[in-house]
Amino acid sequence: TSTFSGIVSSNDGYVTGTTVSGSITLTATFPNGVAASGDTITFTVSPALFTAGTHSGGEFALSAGTWNPSWVATSNAVTGTYTGSTPLTGALTLTVTGGGLDTNGLPPAGAVTLTATSTDNGGGTTGDAAGTAANIFYTVAVPTVTLTTADYNSGTQPSQLVVTFTLPTDLAASQTLEIVANRQIFAASQTTGLAVTGTTFSHTTPTTYTLTMTSSGDTMGTAVTLTLTSPLIGALPSSGGAVTMDVNLGTPVSRTLMNDLTGFGTVVASGGGGGAMGDPVTWYGKHRTEFLLPYGQHSVLFQTPDMVVLAWPFAGLAEDQWIGYVVVVSNTGDTIVEVAIRKNLLGFDRTKIGPNAFETMDIIMGPSSSPSQLKHIPGFDDQINHPQGYITQFARISTVLSAEGAACLKERYVPCRESVLVTGRYAKLAIESSSAVEYFGNEQAAIDHSHLDVQIFDMRETHTFSGVLPEIWGFSEMSNGTRAMIKSQMTV
């Protein structure tokens, strides 16, 4: 024997434990080969790749010649019997698929070696000895992907992305290696911003999804660390969701080496946000947290560099709690708006209130130097401008809108839900009146526990935020006070 090689194909990759759904191809060169029916060829690998037994369903197939369909395998070796009548020499490739492969997946990380022999069983050839075992590929540990970023909101510029992996195959000079992401994380057409340890690559980014590196020639088993910084790594993309990456061989051979790498994290889409609803519960992405605010005092629910949201709770049955009063102030402490849920809404009668009056909220508008009570809801296109630059708007919340207005206005004894929208430089805030969905089916209890929900969206520079909600969402370090408020947490 002279040369050996091996390939894991069908985009399964070389990560240890991977169950190969495609095939593994093993190639050996036989100078003497087989000459007549009855001669055999044996491929031996270490560690084990095969399922022991007799296989006759096409699990093992050679690239040339005529062979008995039954192949006899141990976990490390498989033998086929030649049924042809003419000598067969040279490179032969054994393709192993399906039930011929070890169901435990690829072996632990390290070199996989191959030897092969041919045996004369009366055909007249001298056969081929095993020779020296050769590394045909490496199985590799799961690569590590680490992103350094202030937050995961769309538009945030990460400071660094580090990807560490081991080459499972040799790379020829001028062969390309690609990092392909499922989202646009690279800046196109960049030739700077990549530091490499363990080898030497030249690189470019032909698209915002792909980093292409050209090798100067590398051997399997080489540990490689890629460190990406600006301008190569771009701002987090506008589309939200988990970012995964594949490591592929590119030109001249296209094949997946490692696929669906995680560790980058999940991008929060533009406009994404969270809030405090119900008794109270906050959602951020797929994370749900139920918490309790202390009674008899305000809590800093949310704070940006230019705005602070303060909240006061009221008690319900047992441990139930809702937010009943919210004050939004500027970073200098000047009042922007105060919102309180109205009590005694069970006695609401539309015929006893003036036209266009607030129905579920009591509103005080800033600034602090000249506060004023707002009794009538402005039009949605109207806005109230605070001297420090904040904008406040109002709306009714209704499932049906028409030229006559919100459908809820036709209900005599049911008030309309209402919303206050405050726009700052770092976020938008919606304060909404709501009945208690916890008492669904009990209209009287639901209305009697009407409360305020708080929604926050269009957030920017979230690493600068503080307060109960940003701490729960992971924007800032959680204080002991916030930790004590949490009743339960879960990921859905």
Secondary structure in CASP SS format (residue, H / E / C, confidence):
PFRMAT SS
TARGET T0000
AUTHOR 0000-0000-0000
METHOD secondary structure of the structure
MODEL  1
T C 1.00
S C 1.00
T C 1.00
F E 1.00
S E 1.00
G E 1.00
I E 1.00
V E 1.00
S C 1.00
S C 1.00
N C 1.00
D C 1.00
G C 1.00
Y C 1.00
V E 1.00
T C 1.00
G C 1.00
T C 1.00
T C 1.00
V C 1.00
S C 1.00
G C 1.00
S E 1.00
I E 1.00
T E 1.00
L E 1.00
T E 1.00
A E 1.00
T E 1.00
F E 1.00
P E 1.00
N E 1.00
G E 1.00
V E 1.00
A C 1.00
A C 1.00
S C 1.00
G C 1.00
D C 1.00
T E 1.00
I E 1.00
T E 1.00
F E 1.00
T E 1.00
V E 1.00
S E 1.00
P C 1.00
A C 1.00
L C 1.00
F E 1.00
T C 1.00
A C 1.00
G E 1.00
T E 1.00
H E 1.00
S C 1.00
G C 1.00
G C 1.00
E C 1.00
F E 1.00
A E 1.00
L E 1.00
S C 1.00
A C 1.00
G C 1.00
T C 1.00
W E 1.00
N C 1.00
P C 1.00
S C 1.00
W E 1.00
V E 1.00
A E 1.00
T C 1.00
S C 1.00
N C 1.00
A E 1.00
V E 1.00
T E 1.00
G E 1.00
T E 1.00
Y E 1.00
T C 1.00
G C 1.00
S C 1.00
T C 1.00
P C 1.00
L E 1.00
T E 1.00
G E 1.00
A E 1.00
L E 1.00
T E 1.00
L E 1.00
T E 1.00
V E 1.00
T E 1.00
G H 1.00
G H 1.00
G H 1.00
L E 1.00
D C 1.00
T C 1.00
N C 1.00
G C 1.00
L C 1.00
P C 1.00
P C 1.00
A C 1.00
G E 1.00
A E 1.00
V E 1.00
T E 1.00
L E 1.00
T E 1.00
A E 1.00
T E 1.00
S E 1.00
T E 1.00
D C 1.00
N C 1.00
G C 1.00
G C 1.00
G C 1.00
T C 1.00
T C 1.00
G C 1.00
D E 1.00
A C 1.00
A C 1.00
G C 1.00
T C 1.00
A C 1.00
A E 1.00
N E 1.00
I E 1.00
F E 1.00
Y E 1.00
T E 1.00
V E 1.00
A C 1.00
V C 1.00
P C 1.00
T E 1.00
V E 1.00
T E 1.00
L E 1.00
T E 1.00
T C 1.00
A C 1.00
D C 1.00
Y C 1.00
N E 1.00
S C 1.00
G C 1.00
T C 1.00
Q C 1.00
P C 1.00
S C 1.00
Q E 1.00
L E 1.00
V E 1.00
V E 1.00
T E 1.00
F E 1.00
T E 1.00
L C 1.00
P C 1.00
T C 1.00
D C 1.00
L E 1.00
A C 1.00
A C 1.00
S C 1.00
Q C 1.00
T E 1.00
L E 1.00
E E 1.00
I E 1.00
V E 1.00
A E 1.00
N C 1.00
R C 1.00
Q C 1.00
I C 1.00
F E 1.00
A C 1.00
A C 1.00
S C 1.00
Q C 1.00
T C 1.00
T C 1.00
G C 1.00
L E 1.00
A E 1.00
V E 1.00
T E 1.00
G C 1.00
T C 1.00
T C 1.00
F E 1.00
S E 1.00
H E 1.00
T E 1.00
T E 1.00
P E 1.00
T E 1.00
T C 1.00
Y C 1.00
T E 1.00
L E 1.00
T E 1.00
M E 1.00
T E 1.00
S E 1.00
S C 1.00
G C 1.00
D E 1.00
T C 1.00
M C 1.00
G C 1.00
T C 1.00
A E 1.00
V E 1.00
T E 1.00
L E 1.00
T E 1.00
L E 1.00
T C 1.00
S C 1.00
P C 1.00
L C 1.00
I E 1.00
G C 1.00
A C 1.00
L C 1.00
P C 1.00
S C 1.00
S C 1.00
G C 1.00
G E 1.00
A E 1.00
V E 1.00
T E 1.00
M E 1.00
D E 1.00
V E 1.00
N E 1.00
L E 1.00
G C 1.00
T C 1.00
P C 1.00
V C 1.00
S C 1.00
R E 1.00
T E 1.00
L E 1.00
M E 1.00
N E 1.00
D E 1.00
L E 1.00
T E 1.00
G E 1.00
F E 1.00
G E 1.00
T E 1.00
V E 1.00
V E 1.00
A C 1.00
S C 1.00
G C 1.00
G C 1.00
G C 1.00
G E 1.00
G E 1.00
A E 1.00
M E 1.00
G C 1.00
D C 1.00
P C 1.00
V E 1.00
T E 1.00
W E 1.00
Y E 1.00
G C 1.00
K C 1.00
H E 1.00
R E 1.00
T E 1.00
E E 1.00
F E 1.00
L C 1.00
L C 1.00
P C 1.00
Y C 1.00
G C 1.00
Q C 1.00
H C 1.00
S E 1.00
V E 1.00
L E 1.00
F E 1.00
Q E 1.00
T E 1.00
P C 1.00
D C 1.00
M E 1.00
V E 1.00
V E 1.00
L E 1.00
A E 1.00
W E 1.00
P E 1.00
F E 1.00
A E 1.00
G C 1.00
L C 1.00
A C 1.00
E C 1.00
D C 1.00
Q E 1.00
W E 1.00
I E 1.00
G E 1.00
Y E 1.00
V E 1.00
V E 1.00
V E 1.00
V E 1.00
S E 1.00
N C 1.00
T C 1.00
G C 1.00
D C 1.00
T E 1.00
I E 1.00
V E 1.00
E E 1.00
V E 1.00
A E 1.00
I E 1.00
R C 1.00
K C 1.00
N C 1.00
L H 1.00
L H 1.00
G H 1.00
F C 1.00
D C 1.00
R H 1.00
T H 1.00
K H 1.00
I C 1.00
G C 1.00
P C 1.00
N C 1.00
A E 1.00
F C 1.00
E C 1.00
T C 1.00
M E 1.00
D E 1.00
I E 1.00
I E 1.00
M E 1.00
G C 1.00
P C 1.00
S C 1.00
S C 1.00
S C 1.00
P C 1.00
S E 1.00
Q E 1.00
L E 1.00
K C 1.00
H E 1.00
I C 1.00
P C 1.00
G C 1.00
F C 1.00
D C 1.00
D C 1.00
Q C 1.00
I E 1.00
N E 1.00
H C 1.00
P C 1.00
Q C 1.00
G C 1.00
Y C 1.00
I E 1.00
T E 1.00
Q E 1.00
F E 1.00
A E 1.00
R E 1.00
I E 1.00
S C 1.00
T C 1.00
V C 1.00
L E 1.00
S E 1.00
A C 1.00
E C 1.00
G E 1.00
A E 1.00
A H 1.00
C H 1.00
L H 1.00
K H 1.00
E C 1.00
R C 1.00
Y C 1.00
V C 1.00
P C 1.00
C C 1.00
R E 1.00
E E 1.00
S E 1.00
V E 1.00
L E 1.00
V E 1.00
T E 1.00
G C 1.00
R C 1.00
Y C 1.00
A C 1.00
K E 1.00
L E 1.00
A E 1.00
I E 1.00
E E 1.00
S E 1.00
S E 1.00
S C 1.00
A C 1.00
V H 1.00
E H 1.00
Y H 1.00
F C 1.00
G C 1.00
N C 1.00
E H 1.00
Q H 1.00
A H 1.00
A H 1.00
I H 1.00
D H 1.00
H C 1.00
S C 1.00
H E 1.00
L E 1.00
D E 1.00
V E 1.00
Q E 1.00
I E 1.00
F E 1.00
D C 1.00
M C 1.00
R C 1.00
E C 1.00
T H 1.00
H H 1.00
T H 1.00
F C 1.00
S E 1.00
G C 1.00
V H 1.00
L H 1.00
P H 1.00
E H 1.00
I H 1.00
W H 1.00
G C 1.00
F C 1.00
S C 1.00
E C 1.00
M C 1.00
S C 1.00
N H 1.00
G H 1.00
T H 1.00
R H 1.00
A H 1.00
M H 1.00
I E 1.00
K E 1.00
S E 1.00
Q E 1.00
M E 1.00
T E 1.00
V C 1.00
END
